[in-house]
């Protein structure tokens, strides 16, 4: 391929008119990096697909794509990043992060390795400020976070049970009263109903809510 050094400081490989500091053009692999022992294993490939978007593939030793960052739909990938969504085991994540697996193995494991008594934590946070990382105080009855359990009825995913945390009182600086609700779905129903609540005072309400 031609290598062109323009007077404006741009460098072109495969093009005599580079439009950026470095532009690589070609009908095959735009950039292909390989190790010295094998021309295909452990490679990182950056390519364009004739107007359909770009992608970056990471291959394993068996020539299988194990991670993919791309801007358009595909299939048979283990990791997928597009339009702000991240998918592991699926190339069409339906939420910000989706992890999918066919089989009975653990789908997700969170480990903590510290020489102390601290545990691995999952934190769900809520602010009424629409700017990420900024603070606006929440209000009474605001939902803070929930864990939803859903299952397929053959046509769609339906709620089976739910655990939800919400504000239970008037919050303020260093004052955040909360409650935890437990929901289950009755036989013949398609939505979960609150069955038990632990309020801000530690009271346990079974069969009713505040």
N, C-alpha and C positions, 0 to 999 in steps of 0.2 A: 504494500500500500504506500501511497505517496505521503511524505512528511513535508509540511509546509510551515515555514516560519514567516509570519507576516510582519511588516514594519510596525504595525500597531501593537505588537507583542503577543498576538494570538498565535497558537500552535494548532495545526490541523493534521490529523492522521486519516488518510483516506478521503480528504477534501482539501481543495486549494483555497477555499474561502471560509476559514473558521470564523464563527460568529461569537465564540466565547474564548476565555483564556486557553482552554483546551477543549477541542471538539474531535471526537472519534466517530467516524462514519464507515459503514460497511453493510453489505447485504446479509452477512451471517452474524456471528457474535460481535457485538460492539466492543466489549472488553472481556477477555477470558484469562483468568489467573489460574495457574496450575503449579503443583509441586514438581520437583525435579525427578521424583521416583516414578510417578505415574501421571500421564497426561490428562486424566479425567477425574480421579478421586480427589477429595478434599478441595474442590474448586469453588470459586465464587464467580458467578456469571451475571453480568449486567447487560441487558439486551433490550431492543425495541421490536415490536411486532407489527410493523407497517401501519402505524396509526391507531392501533388498538390499545396503546398504553405501554408502559415500561414495567419491568420486573427485575427482581434480584433473587436468584436461586442459590441455596446452599445444599450441596449434595453429600450423601454419605458414601462409604466405600462400595456399596452395592449399586451405585448410580441412581439412587432414589432421592427425590427432592424431599428433604426433611424440614426445611424452612423456606418460606416464600414471602416476599414483600412485593405486592403488585397493585396496580390501579384498575384492574378489571377482573371479571369472574373467571374462574377456572375450576379444575377438579383434581382429586387425588393429591392433596397437599396436607401436610401436618400442621403448618402454621400459616396464618393468613392475616395480612394487615391491609385494610382498605377503608377509605371514607370514614376514618376515625374509629372503626370497629376492629377488634382483634379476635381472631378465631384460632383455636388449637384443636386439631382433629376435624375441623370443618372449614370449607372454603367460602361459606356464606353465613358469617356470624350475624345473629339477629339482635344483638345488644352490644354495648360497649366492649364487653369481654364475654366470649362464649367458649366453654370447654366441652367437647363432645368425644365420646368413646364408645365403640361397640365391643362389649365384653363385660366381664365381671371384676376387672381390676380396679384399684383405686383411681378415681378420675383426678382428684387433686389432693396433694399432701402439702401441708405447711409445717416446716420444721424450725425449731429454735435450738441453736447450739451456743449456750452461754454457761460459764462456770458460776452460776448463781441459781437462785430459786425462781427466777422469772420464767414465764411460759411464752409460747408462741401465741400472738394475739391477732384477732381480726377486728378491725375498727370500722364502724359505720358512723359517719359524721353528717351533721345537718347545719346549714346556715341559711338565713333568709336573704343573704347578699348574693346577687346574681353574678358577681365577679369571683372567679375561682381564687381561693385562698384568702378572701376577705370576710369580715365578720359583720353580721347583723343579727341581733338577738331573735331567737325563735319565740313562738307564742304558745299559749295554752292549747292543748289538743293537737299541736303539730306532730305529725309522724316523723320519727327520727331515722328509723331503719326497720327493715323486715326481712325475714327469711321465709320464702315461699316454697312449698312442696307441691309439685304439680305432676300429673300423670296423663297419659294419652287415653282418650275414650274411643279411639279408632279414627277420629276425625280431627280432634283438636286437643290441646293440653288444658286440663281442668284442674282447679285448685283442690288439693286433698287436705292440706293443713297449712297453718301460718303461725309464726311467732313475730309479734310486732312491738316495738318500743315507741312510746310517744310521750310528750310533755304532759304532766299532770299537776297543773298549777301555774302560777305566774313566775316566769324565770327572770333572773337578773344577774348582775355581776357576781360570779362565784356562787350562784344559787340556781340549781337546775333540777326541779322536781320531776320525777319520771315514773312511768308505769310500764308494765310488761303484760301484753295480752297474748293468750293462747287460743287459736282458732282451729276448728275441725269442720269438715263437710259431712252433713247428714246423708244417709242413704236416700237416693232419689233426688238429691240436690246437686247443683253445679258450682256453688259458691260456699266459702268457709264462713262459719258463724263463731263469734267470740264465745268461748266456754268458761274461761277462767282469766282473772285479772289480778295482778299484784300491784297495788297502788303505791303512791309516794310515801305513805305512812307505814307500809309493810302489811296492810290488810289484804287478805286473800278473799276474793269474791268468786264463788263457783256457781255457774249457771246463770249469772247476771253480771251486768257491767254498771259502772257509775254513770 
